Amino acid sequence: METIFITGASRGIGLALTQAFLSRGDKVIATYRGQPSPALEDLSNSANLYLHPLEVTDEKAVQSFAASIADHIDVLINNAGVIGPEDQSMTQVTEKDWLETFAVNTIAPLSISRAFLPHLKRSERPRIVTISSMMGSLSDEGTGMYAYRSSKAAVNKVMQVLSLELREDGITVCPIHPGWVQTDMGGANAEITPQASVAGIIALVDKLTLDMSGQFYTWEGKEHPW
């Protein structure tokens, strides 16, 4: 049994991760924004699940929640994220929408990670995983979606730097591209189900070592170009 911390667990990949880790007997600390979804609430009878509301962009709330947790954490998964405004074209994306997207997708993963460093340092094999996107890769030549693309490119760099700074502490840090997933964000026409994505993510999380830290991986466990 490991202790897994997951942000954004109400739906999509976060919900599927919570379900999968619980089903194999792990302990899960899962957070959600506002109210938990019915599907997440249905899991609340599990003795291995601890649910807590958390706005990941509220640094004081993050620090307060971290102070309330006594357990060590083996795996921290920064899953909470937003697609950003509907129109992210060059001519229409606004500064306000852009900054809000960065707050959730880029800044919050670092805030969460540093708040829970004491818990990770008590683990025998601590890992930080951030759900990113191939759309943040500089090798991707897609257009539009300025706020989302740039927020994911930025969080990739944040995690790369964090991996270097935490290496001496034995903490593995990796961003992961989850695939194009059939969620509210990915849409019904996406290529893979949340369950397929999560199976790959968990298989990768299980095999992550410090030698793999600082790399960008796909849900299939392959290295992805930065």
N, C-alpha and C positions, 0 to 999 in steps of 0.2 A: 504493500500500500504506500502510495505517495500522497502528498498534499499539494493540490493544484489550485492556483488562484486564476480566475477567469473574469475579465471585464466584459461588459456587453453580452450577458448570458441569456437575455430574454428571447432571442430569436436567431434564426439563421445559423451561422457557423458557431457562434457562442453557445447557443442552446444545444446544438448537436455535439459539441465538445463536452458540455456538462453531462449530457446523457451517456456519452460513450465512456467517459472516465468513471462515472458512478457505476455503470454496468459491469465494469471490471474490478470494482471494489476500492477504488481510490477515494480519498476524501477531497471534496471540492468546496472551495470558497468562491461563490459566484455573485457578481454584482450586476445591477440593472439600473436603468435610468427611470425615474418616476415610479410606475407600478410594474410589478412582474407580469409577464404575459401569462395567460392561462396555462400554456404548455410548461412554462418554468415552475409555476405554482403547483402543478400536478406532481412535480418531483420533490416537493417540500416535505413529504412524509419519509424521505430517506434520512436515516440517521447520519449518513456521511455527507450531507449537504448543508452548508451554512449560507443562507441568502442574506444580502444586504443591499439597500439602495445606495447608489453612489453616482454623483455627477463628476465624471472624471476630470472636468476642467476646473473644478472647485478645489484648489490646492489645500485649503484649510480642512475641507471635508475628507480629502484623501489622507492627510496627515493624522486626523482624528481617528479615522477608520483603522489605519495602520497601527496606531497606539492601542487600539482595542483588541487586536489580534495577538494571542499568546503563542499560537502554533508556529513552528517553522514552516517554510514554503519550499517545496522542491522545484516546482515549475510555475513560473509567472507568465501568463499569456495575456498580452495586450491585444485584446480582440475588438474592443469598442472602437467604432469608426463611423464616419459619415461619408456619403457620396458628395455632399456639398450642394450648392444651388442647382436648380434645374438647367439654367442657361449659363454655361461656363465658357462661352465663346470669347474670343479675343476682344470683341467690341462690347460685350454685355456683362462680363464678370465684374462684380463690384469689390471694392476694398473690404467692406464689412463682411460680405459672404466669404471672401478669401481668408480673412483672419479667423473667422469662426471655424472654417474647415481646418486650418492649421492648428487651432487650439485643441481640437479633438484628435486629429490624426497624427500630429507631430509632437506637440508639447506635452500632452497628457501622458503618452507612453513613457516619457522620461520622468515626469513627476511621479507616476505610479511606481516605476522601477526604483527610483531612489528612495521613496518612502518605505518600500518593503525590503530594502537591502539588509537590514538587520535580521529579518526573517529568513532571507535567502542564505545568509552567511552561516546560519545554523543547520543548513542542509548538508548532507554528505556529497550530493551531486546537484548543485543548483543550476537552473537554466532559466533564461529569460527569452521568450519567443514573442515577436511582434508580428501580427498579421498585416502584411503590406500588400503590394500589388505589382505585377509586371508593368503596369501603367506608370509606375515610378522609376522604371529602369531607363537610363539615358540611351540605351540601345533600342528602345521602343520608339518607333517613328509615327505613332498615332497623333492626331491633331485634336484641338479643343480640350475640354475638361481641364482647364488650366489649374483651378484650385485643387482638384483631387489629385491630378498627376504630380503637381509640385509638392503637395503635402506628403505624398508617399515617397517621392524622391528624397525629400528632406528627412523623413523618419528613417529611411535606409541609412543615411549618413549618420544620423544620431545614434543608431544602434551599432554601426561600425565603430564609431568613436568610443561608445560605452563598452564595447567588447574589449578594446585595448586597455581601457582604464580599470576594468574589473578582472582582467586576466590574472593578476597577482592574487586576487581573492578566490580564484578557482571557479568563477561564475561564467558559464557559457552564454553568449548572447547572439541571437540570429533573427533577422527578419525572414518571413516566409510568404511566398506568393501562394494563395490557397486555391488557385485555379479560378475559372469562370464558373461561379456557383449559383445554383437556382435558389436565390434568396430574394428578399425585398430589394436589395441593392443590385444583385446580378440579373434579376428578371427571370421570367418563366422559361425563356428560350436559351438560358445558359447551358453550358456543356455538361456539367456534372452536378450530382445531388450534394447537399451538405454532408450526408453520411459518407459518401465516397471521398470528399475532400478531407473530412475529419479523420478517416481511417489512415490516410496518407500522412496527415500532420502528426497524428499520435505515433505512428511508426517512426517518423523522423525524430520526434521529441524523445522517444525511448532510446534512440541510438546516438543522440548528440553527445559529443565529448568536447573537452576544452580545445582539442586540436581543430575542431570544426568551427570554433567561435569566430565571429566576424565575417561569416560568409552569408550570402543571400541564396536561399534555397527555394525550390518549388515544393508543392504538396507531395510530389512524387519522390522527394529526396534528392533531386538533382540540383547542382549549382546553377544559379541563374545569373546572367551577365548583369553587372551593375548599371 
